[in-house]
Amino acid sequence: MGLLRKAASVNTMGLVKYRGDREAIVHVARKQAERSEKKARAAEHDESMARARRQIEQMRAENVARKEAKAAARVPDPVLPFLPAGWYPDQADPALVRWFDGAAWTDQTSPPPGHWAIS
């Protein structure tokens, strides 16, 4: 019977409904359930995005505070402005030389020139 109703609905351009009352009620209930599931997923996604934004803002604030603390803790060396860029003996490890870029010490270290490690 459903097929005949559907054919009649198509032939009459929708004037004849092809769903019975029970089918229509089930169809409407299913659509409402789908809409509520979509809304729940959207709300969960929005909350997840808000949580991620808060974490990013917190990490940015911590990063700025860390940089400010590092800059405040840096004590200017009176000798540094007079040194040209180059390799100088490392204060932490006398077996290495450290690169000074003319403004600050870098993380680059190397064995001194002419030093060959024997392995």
Phi and psi in radians as a Rosetta constraint file:
Dihedral C 1 N 2 CA 2 C 2 CIRCULARHARMONIC -1.088 0.35
Dihedral N 2 CA 2 C 2 N 3 CIRCULARHARMONIC -0.667 0.35
Dihedral C 2 N 3 CA 3 C 3 CIRCULARHARMONIC -1.146 0.35
Dihedral N 3 CA 3 C 3 N 4 CIRCULARHARMONIC -0.704 0.35
Dihedral C 3 N 4 CA 4 C 4 CIRCULARHARMONIC -1.143 0.35
Dihedral N 4 CA 4 C 4 N 5 CIRCULARHARMONIC -0.706 0.35
Dihedral C 4 N 5 CA 5 C 5 CIRCULARHARMONIC -1.133 0.35
Dihedral N 5 CA 5 C 5 N 6 CIRCULARHARMONIC -0.701 0.35
Dihedral C 5 N 6 CA 6 C 6 CIRCULARHARMONIC -1.138 0.35
Dihedral N 6 CA 6 C 6 N 7 CIRCULARHARMONIC -0.735 0.35
Dihedral C 6 N 7 CA 7 C 7 CIRCULARHARMONIC -1.110 0.35
Dihedral N 7 CA 7 C 7 N 8 CIRCULARHARMONIC -0.694 0.35
Dihedral C 7 N 8 CA 8 C 8 CIRCULARHARMONIC -1.158 0.35
Dihedral N 8 CA 8 C 8 N 9 CIRCULARHARMONIC -0.644 0.35
Dihedral C 8 N 9 CA 9 C 9 CIRCULARHARMONIC -1.158 0.35
Dihedral N 9 CA 9 C 9 N 10 CIRCULARHARMONIC -0.729 0.35
Dihedral C 9 N 10 CA 10 C 10 CIRCULARHARMONIC -1.154 0.35
Dihedral N 10 CA 10 C 10 N 11 CIRCULARHARMONIC -0.781 0.35
Dihedral C 10 N 11 CA 11 C 11 CIRCULARHARMONIC -1.157 0.35
Dihedral N 11 CA 11 C 11 N 12 CIRCULARHARMONIC -0.551 0.35
Dihedral C 11 N 12 CA 12 C 12 CIRCULARHARMONIC -1.700 0.35
Dihedral N 12 CA 12 C 12 N 13 CIRCULARHARMONIC 0.206 0.35
Dihedral C 12 N 13 CA 13 C 13 CIRCULARHARMONIC 1.003 0.35
Dihedral N 13 CA 13 C 13 N 14 CIRCULARHARMONIC 0.707 0.35
Dihedral C 13 N 14 CA 14 C 14 CIRCULARHARMONIC 1.609 0.35
Dihedral N 14 CA 14 C 14 N 15 CIRCULARHARMONIC -0.038 0.35
Dihedral C 14 N 15 CA 15 C 15 CIRCULARHARMONIC -1.199 0.35
Dihedral N 15 CA 15 C 15 N 16 CIRCULARHARMONIC -0.574 0.35
Dihedral C 15 N 16 CA 16 C 16 CIRCULARHARMONIC -1.744 0.35
Dihedral N 16 CA 16 C 16 N 17 CIRCULARHARMONIC 2.164 0.35
Dihedral C 16 N 17 CA 17 C 17 CIRCULARHARMONIC -1.345 0.35
Dihedral N 17 CA 17 C 17 N 18 CIRCULARHARMONIC 2.369 0.35
Dihedral C 17 N 18 CA 18 C 18 CIRCULARHARMONIC -1.606 0.35
Dihedral N 18 CA 18 C 18 N 19 CIRCULARHARMONIC -0.235 0.35
Dihedral C 18 N 19 CA 19 C 19 CIRCULARHARMONIC -1.643 0.35
Dihedral N 19 CA 19 C 19 N 20 CIRCULARHARMONIC 2.437 0.35
Dihedral C 19 N 20 CA 20 C 20 CIRCULARHARMONIC -1.344 0.35
Dihedral N 20 CA 20 C 20 N 21 CIRCULARHARMONIC 3.055 0.35
Dihedral C 20 N 21 CA 21 C 21 CIRCULARHARMONIC -1.063 0.35
Dihedral N 21 CA 21 C 21 N 22 CIRCULARHARMONIC -0.787 0.35
Dihedral C 21 N 22 CA 22 C 22 CIRCULARHARMONIC -1.112 0.35
Dihedral N 22 CA 22 C 22 N 23 CIRCULARHARMONIC -0.770 0.35
Dihedral C 22 N 23 CA 23 C 23 CIRCULARHARMONIC -1.081 0.35
Dihedral N 23 CA 23 C 23 N 24 CIRCULARHARMONIC -0.704 0.35
Dihedral C 23 N 24 CA 24 C 24 CIRCULARHARMONIC -1.117 0.35
Dihedral N 24 CA 24 C 24 N 25 CIRCULARHARMONIC -0.731 0.35
Dihedral C 24 N 25 CA 25 C 25 CIRCULARHARMONIC -1.118 0.35
Dihedral N 25 CA 25 C 25 N 26 CIRCULARHARMONIC -0.778 0.35
Dihedral C 25 N 26 CA 26 C 26 CIRCULARHARMONIC -1.102 0.35
Dihedral N 26 CA 26 C 26 N 27 CIRCULARHARMONIC -0.747 0.35
Dihedral C 26 N 27 CA 27 C 27 CIRCULARHARMONIC -1.067 0.35
Dihedral N 27 CA 27 C 27 N 28 CIRCULARHARMONIC -0.810 0.35
Dihedral C 27 N 28 CA 28 C 28 CIRCULARHARMONIC -1.109 0.35
Dihedral N 28 CA 28 C 28 N 29 CIRCULARHARMONIC -0.745 0.35
Dihedral C 28 N 29 CA 29 C 29 CIRCULARHARMONIC -1.094 0.35
Dihedral N 29 CA 29 C 29 N 30 CIRCULARHARMONIC -0.711 0.35
Dihedral C 29 N 30 CA 30 C 30 CIRCULARHARMONIC -1.132 0.35
Dihedral N 30 CA 30 C 30 N 31 CIRCULARHARMONIC -0.760 0.35
Dihedral C 30 N 31 CA 31 C 31 CIRCULARHARMONIC -1.102 0.35
Dihedral N 31 CA 31 C 31 N 32 CIRCULARHARMONIC -0.712 0.35
Dihedral C 31 N 32 CA 32 C 32 CIRCULARHARMONIC -1.130 0.35
Dihedral N 32 CA 32 C 32 N 33 CIRCULARHARMONIC -0.698 0.35
Dihedral C 32 N 33 CA 33 C 33 CIRCULARHARMONIC -1.122 0.35
Dihedral N 33 CA 33 C 33 N 34 CIRCULARHARMONIC -0.720 0.35
Dihedral C 33 N 34 CA 34 C 34 CIRCULARHARMONIC -1.102 0.35
Dihedral N 34 CA 34 C 34 N 35 CIRCULARHARMONIC -0.735 0.35
Dihedral C 34 N 35 CA 35 C 35 CIRCULARHARMONIC -1.107 0.35
Dihedral N 35 CA 35 C 35 N 36 CIRCULARHARMONIC -0.743 0.35
Dihedral C 35 N 36 CA 36 C 36 CIRCULARHARMONIC -1.184 0.35
Dihedral N 36 CA 36 C 36 N 37 CIRCULARHARMONIC -0.616 0.35
Dihedral C 36 N 37 CA 37 C 37 CIRCULARHARMONIC -1.130 0.35
Dihedral N 37 CA 37 C 37 N 38 CIRCULARHARMONIC -0.736 0.35
Dihedral C 37 N 38 CA 38 C 38 CIRCULARHARMONIC -1.085 0.35
Dihedral N 38 CA 38 C 38 N 39 CIRCULARHARMONIC -0.744 0.35
Dihedral C 38 N 39 CA 39 C 39 CIRCULARHARMONIC -1.103 0.35
Dihedral N 39 CA 39 C 39 N 40 CIRCULARHARMONIC -0.712 0.35
Dihedral C 39 N 40 CA 40 C 40 CIRCULARHARMONIC -1.134 0.35
Dihedral N 40 CA 40 C 40 N 41 CIRCULARHARMONIC -0.746 0.35
Dihedral C 40 N 41 CA 41 C 41 CIRCULARHARMONIC -1.123 0.35
Dihedral N 41 CA 41 C 41 N 42 CIRCULARHARMONIC -0.698 0.35
Dihedral C 41 N 42 CA 42 C 42 CIRCULARHARMONIC -1.134 0.35
Dihedral N 42 CA 42 C 42 N 43 CIRCULARHARMONIC -0.727 0.35
Dihedral C 42 N 43 CA 43 C 43 CIRCULARHARMONIC -1.138 0.35
Dihedral N 43 CA 43 C 43 N 44 CIRCULARHARMONIC -0.700 0.35
Dihedral C 43 N 44 CA 44 C 44 CIRCULARHARMONIC -1.119 0.35
Dihedral N 44 CA 44 C 44 N 45 CIRCULARHARMONIC -0.736 0.35
Dihedral C 44 N 45 CA 45 C 45 CIRCULARHARMONIC -1.106 0.35
Dihedral N 45 CA 45 C 45 N 46 CIRCULARHARMONIC -0.769 0.35
Dihedral C 45 N 46 CA 46 C 46 CIRCULARHARMONIC -1.059 0.35
Dihedral N 46 CA 46 C 46 N 47 CIRCULARHARMONIC -0.732 0.35
Dihedral C 46 N 47 CA 47 C 47 CIRCULARHARMONIC -1.143 0.35
Dihedral N 47 CA 47 C 47 N 48 CIRCULARHARMONIC -0.695 0.35
Dihedral C 47 N 48 CA 48 C 48 CIRCULARHARMONIC -1.103 0.35
Dihedral N 48 CA 48 C 48 N 49 CIRCULARHARMONIC -0.747 0.35
Dihedral C 48 N 49 CA 49 C 49 CIRCULARHARMONIC -1.156 0.35
Dihedral N 49 CA 49 C 49 N 50 CIRCULARHARMONIC -0.705 0.35
Dihedral C 49 N 50 CA 50 C 50 CIRCULARHARMONIC -1.106 0.35
Dihedral N 50 CA 50 C 50 N 51 CIRCULARHARMONIC -0.712 0.35
Dihedral C 50 N 51 CA 51 C 51 CIRCULARHARMONIC -1.099 0.35
Dihedral N 51 CA 51 C 51 N 52 CIRCULARHARMONIC -0.738 0.35
Dihedral C 51 N 52 CA 52 C 52 CIRCULARHARMONIC -1.126 0.35
Dihedral N 52 CA 52 C 52 N 53 CIRCULARHARMONIC -0.706 0.35
Dihedral C 52 N 53 CA 53 C 53 CIRCULARHARMONIC -1.096 0.35
Dihedral N 53 CA 53 C 53 N 54 CIRCULARHARMONIC -0.731 0.35
Dihedral C 53 N 54 CA 54 C 54 CIRCULARHARMONIC -1.100 0.35
Dihedral N 54 CA 54 C 54 N 55 CIRCULARHARMONIC -0.705 0.35
Dihedral C 54 N 55 CA 55 C 55 CIRCULARHARMONIC -1.127 0.35
Dihedral N 55 CA 55 C 55 N 56 CIRCULARHARMONIC -0.720 0.35
Dihedral C 55 N 56 CA 56 C 56 CIRCULARHARMONIC -1.119 0.35
Dihedral N 56 CA 56 C 56 N 57 CIRCULARHARMONIC -0.777 0.35
Dihedral C 56 N 57 CA 57 C 57 CIRCULARHARMONIC -1.090 0.35
Dihedral N 57 CA 57 C 57 N 58 CIRCULARHARMONIC -0.685 0.35
Dihedral C 57 N 58 CA 58 C 58 CIRCULARHARMONIC -1.142 0.35
Dihedral N 58 CA 58 C 58 N 59 CIRCULARHARMONIC -0.738 0.35
Dihedral C 58 N 59 CA 59 C 59 CIRCULARHARMONIC -1.138 0.35
Dihedral N 59 CA 59 C 59 N 60 CIRCULARHARMONIC -0.676 0.35
Dihedral C 59 N 60 CA 60 C 60 CIRCULARHARMONIC -1.104 0.35
Dihedral N 60 CA 60 C 60 N 61 CIRCULARHARMONIC -0.765 0.35
Dihedral C 60 N 61 CA 61 C 61 CIRCULARHARMONIC -1.104 0.35
Dihedral N 61 CA 61 C 61 N 62 CIRCULARHARMONIC -0.729 0.35
Dihedral C 61 N 62 CA 62 C 62 CIRCULARHARMONIC -1.122 0.35
Dihedral N 62 CA 62 C 62 N 63 CIRCULARHARMONIC -0.698 0.35
Dihedral C 62 N 63 CA 63 C 63 CIRCULARHARMONIC -1.126 0.35
Dihedral N 63 CA 63 C 63 N 64 CIRCULARHARMONIC -0.754 0.35
Dihedral C 63 N 64 CA 64 C 64 CIRCULARHARMONIC -1.109 0.35
Dihedral N 64 CA 64 C 64 N 65 CIRCULARHARMONIC -0.762 0.35
Dihedral C 64 N 65 CA 65 C 65 CIRCULARHARMONIC -1.100 0.35
Dihedral N 65 CA 65 C 65 N 66 CIRCULARHARMONIC -0.701 0.35
Dihedral C 65 N 66 CA 66 C 66 CIRCULARHARMONIC -1.114 0.35
Dihedral N 66 CA 66 C 66 N 67 CIRCULARHARMONIC -0.745 0.35
Dihedral C 66 N 67 CA 67 C 67 CIRCULARHARMONIC -1.149 0.35
Dihedral N 67 CA 67 C 67 N 68 CIRCULARHARMONIC -0.713 0.35
Dihedral C 67 N 68 CA 68 C 68 CIRCULARHARMONIC -1.134 0.35
Dihedral N 68 CA 68 C 68 N 69 CIRCULARHARMONIC -0.706 0.35
Dihedral C 68 N 69 CA 69 C 69 CIRCULARHARMONIC -1.146 0.35
Dihedral N 69 CA 69 C 69 N 70 CIRCULARHARMONIC -0.689 0.35
Dihedral C 69 N 70 CA 70 C 70 CIRCULARHARMONIC -1.147 0.35
Dihedral N 70 CA 70 C 70 N 71 CIRCULARHARMONIC -0.714 0.35
Dihedral C 70 N 71 CA 71 C 71 CIRCULARHARMONIC -1.180 0.35
Dihedral N 71 CA 71 C 71 N 72 CIRCULARHARMONIC -0.653 0.35
Dihedral C 71 N 72 CA 72 C 72 CIRCULARHARMONIC -1.231 0.35
Dihedral N 72 CA 72 C 72 N 73 CIRCULARHARMONIC -0.565 0.35
Dihedral C 72 N 73 CA 73 C 73 CIRCULARHARMONIC -1.378 0.35
Dihedral N 73 CA 73 C 73 N 74 CIRCULARHARMONIC -0.325 0.35
Dihedral C 73 N 74 CA 74 C 74 CIRCULARHARMONIC -1.229 0.35
Dihedral N 74 CA 74 C 74 N 75 CIRCULARHARMONIC 2.115 0.35
Dihedral C 74 N 75 CA 75 C 75 CIRCULARHARMONIC -1.737 0.35
Dihedral N 75 CA 75 C 75 N 76 CIRCULARHARMONIC 2.148 0.35
Dihedral C 75 N 76 CA 76 C 76 CIRCULARHARMONIC -1.150 0.35
Dihedral N 76 CA 76 C 76 N 77 CIRCULARHARMONIC 2.337 0.35
Dihedral C 76 N 77 CA 77 C 77 CIRCULARHARMONIC -1.557 0.35
Dihedral N 77 CA 77 C 77 N 78 CIRCULARHARMONIC 2.136 0.35
Dihedral C 77 N 78 CA 78 C 78 CIRCULARHARMONIC -1.111 0.35
Dihedral N 78 CA 78 C 78 N 79 CIRCULARHARMONIC -0.372 0.35
Dihedral C 78 N 79 CA 79 C 79 CIRCULARHARMONIC -1.430 0.35
Dihedral N 79 CA 79 C 79 N 80 CIRCULARHARMONIC -0.511 0.35
Dihedral C 79 N 80 CA 80 C 80 CIRCULARHARMONIC -0.990 0.35
Dihedral N 80 CA 80 C 80 N 81 CIRCULARHARMONIC -0.748 0.35
Dihedral C 80 N 81 CA 81 C 81 CIRCULARHARMONIC -1.097 0.35
Dihedral N 81 CA 81 C 81 N 82 CIRCULARHARMONIC -0.297 0.35
Dihedral C 81 N 82 CA 82 C 82 CIRCULARHARMONIC -1.711 0.35
Dihedral N 82 CA 82 C 82 N 83 CIRCULARHARMONIC -0.115 0.35
Dihedral C 82 N 83 CA 83 C 83 CIRCULARHARMONIC -1.558 0.35
Dihedral N 83 CA 83 C 83 N 84 CIRCULARHARMONIC 2.321 0.35
Dihedral C 83 N 84 CA 84 C 84 CIRCULARHARMONIC -1.361 0.35
Dihedral N 84 CA 84 C 84 N 85 CIRCULARHARMONIC 2.844 0.35
Dihedral C 84 N 85 CA 85 C 85 CIRCULARHARMONIC -1.090 0.35
Dihedral N 85 CA 85 C 85 N 86 CIRCULARHARMONIC 2.467 0.35
Dihedral C 85 N 86 CA 86 C 86 CIRCULARHARMONIC 2.860 0.35
Dihedral N 86 CA 86 C 86 N 87 CIRCULARHARMONIC -3.076 0.35
Dihedral C 86 N 87 CA 87 C 87 CIRCULARHARMONIC -1.602 0.35
Dihedral N 87 CA 87 C 87 N 88 CIRCULARHARMONIC 2.303 0.35
Dihedral C 87 N 88 CA 88 C 88 CIRCULARHARMONIC -2.340 0.35
Dihedral N 88 CA 88 C 88 N 89 CIRCULARHARMONIC 2.711 0.35
Dihedral C 88 N 89 CA 89 C 89 CIRCULARHARMONIC -0.994 0.35
Dihedral N 89 CA 89 C 89 N 90 CIRCULARHARMONIC 2.390 0.35
Dihedral C 89 N 90 CA 90 C 90 CIRCULARHARMONIC -1.372 0.35
Dihedral N 90 CA 90 C 90 N 91 CIRCULARHARMONIC 2.301 0.35
Dihedral C 90 N 91 CA 91 C 91 CIRCULARHARMONIC -1.252 0.35
Dihedral N 91 CA 91 C 91 N 92 CIRCULARHARMONIC -0.534 0.35
Dihedral C 91 N 92 CA 92 C 92 CIRCULARHARMONIC -1.402 0.35
Dihedral N 92 CA 92 C 92 N 93 CIRCULARHARMONIC -0.583 0.35
Dihedral C 92 N 93 CA 93 C 93 CIRCULARHARMONIC -2.432 0.35
Dihedral N 93 CA 93 C 93 N 94 CIRCULARHARMONIC 1.847 0.35
Dihedral C 93 N 94 CA 94 C 94 CIRCULARHARMONIC -1.121 0.35
Dihedral N 94 CA 94 C 94 N 95 CIRCULARHARMONIC -0.265 0.35
Dihedral C 94 N 95 CA 95 C 95 CIRCULARHARMONIC -1.420 0.35
Dihedral N 95 CA 95 C 95 N 96 CIRCULARHARMONIC -0.023 0.35
Dihedral C 95 N 96 CA 96 C 96 CIRCULARHARMONIC -2.185 0.35
Dihedral N 96 CA 96 C 96 N 97 CIRCULARHARMONIC 2.837 0.35
Dihedral C 96 N 97 CA 97 C 97 CIRCULARHARMONIC -2.027 0.35
Dihedral N 97 CA 97 C 97 N 98 CIRCULARHARMONIC 2.603 0.35
Dihedral C 97 N 98 CA 98 C 98 CIRCULARHARMONIC -2.106 0.35
Dihedral N 98 CA 98 C 98 N 99 CIRCULARHARMONIC 2.504 0.35
Dihedral C 98 N 99 CA 99 C 99 CIRCULARHARMONIC -1.434 0.35
Dihedral N 99 CA 99 C 99 N 100 CIRCULARHARMONIC 2.261 0.35
Dihedral C 99 N 100 CA 100 C 100 CIRCULARHARMONIC -1.924 0.35
Dihedral N 100 CA 100 C 100 N 101 CIRCULARHARMONIC 2.153 0.35
Dihedral C 100 N 101 CA 101 C 101 CIRCULARHARMONIC -1.544 0.35
Dihedral N 101 CA 101 C 101 N 102 CIRCULARHARMONIC 0.166 0.35
Dihedral C 101 N 102 CA 102 C 102 CIRCULARHARMONIC 1.744 0.35
Dihedral N 102 CA 102 C 102 N 103 CIRCULARHARMONIC -0.302 0.35
Dihedral C 102 N 103 CA 103 C 103 CIRCULARHARMONIC -2.228 0.35
Dihedral N 103 CA 103 C 103 N 104 CIRCULARHARMONIC -0.584 0.35
Dihedral C 103 N 104 CA 104 C 104 CIRCULARHARMONIC -2.700 0.35
Dihedral N 104 CA 104 C 104 N 105 CIRCULARHARMONIC 2.777 0.35
Dihedral C 104 N 105 CA 105 C 105 CIRCULARHARMONIC -1.326 0.35
Dihedral N 105 CA 105 C 105 N 106 CIRCULARHARMONIC 2.426 0.35
Dihedral C 105 N 106 CA 106 C 106 CIRCULARHARMONIC -1.756 0.35
Dihedral N 106 CA 106 C 106 N 107 CIRCULARHARMONIC 3.122 0.35
Dihedral C 106 N 107 CA 107 C 107 CIRCULARHARMONIC -1.511 0.35
Dihedral N 107 CA 107 C 107 N 108 CIRCULARHARMONIC -0.034 0.35
Dihedral C 107 N 108 CA 108 C 108 CIRCULARHARMONIC -1.369 0.35
Dihedral N 108 CA 108 C 108 N 109 CIRCULARHARMONIC 2.165 0.35
Dihedral C 108 N 109 CA 109 C 109 CIRCULARHARMONIC -2.227 0.35
Dihedral N 109 CA 109 C 109 N 110 CIRCULARHARMONIC 2.810 0.35
Dihedral C 109 N 110 CA 110 C 110 CIRCULARHARMONIC -2.755 0.35
Dihedral N 110 CA 110 C 110 N 111 CIRCULARHARMONIC 2.724 0.35
Dihedral C 110 N 111 CA 111 C 111 CIRCULARHARMONIC -1.142 0.35
Dihedral N 111 CA 111 C 111 N 112 CIRCULARHARMONIC 2.647 0.35
Dihedral C 111 N 112 CA 112 C 112 CIRCULARHARMONIC -1.094 0.35
Dihedral N 112 CA 112 C 112 N 113 CIRCULARHARMONIC 2.708 0.35
Dihedral C 112 N 113 CA 113 C 113 CIRCULARHARMONIC -1.019 0.35
Dihedral N 113 CA 113 C 113 N 114 CIRCULARHARMONIC 2.449 0.35
Dihedral C 113 N 114 CA 114 C 114 CIRCULARHARMONIC 1.431 0.35
Dihedral N 114 CA 114 C 114 N 115 CIRCULARHARMONIC 0.032 0.35
Dihedral C 114 N 115 CA 115 C 115 CIRCULARHARMONIC -1.681 0.35
Dihedral N 115 CA 115 C 115 N 116 CIRCULARHARMONIC 2.105 0.35
Dihedral C 115 N 116 CA 116 C 116 CIRCULARHARMONIC -1.998 0.35
Dihedral N 116 CA 116 C 116 N 117 CIRCULARHARMONIC 2.208 0.35
Dihedral C 116 N 117 CA 117 C 117 CIRCULARHARMONIC -1.409 0.35
Dihedral N 117 CA 117 C 117 N 118 CIRCULARHARMONIC 2.348 0.35
Dihedral C 117 N 118 CA 118 C 118 CIRCULARHARMONIC -1.757 0.35
Dihedral N 118 CA 118 C 118 N 119 CIRCULARHARMONIC 2.153 0.35
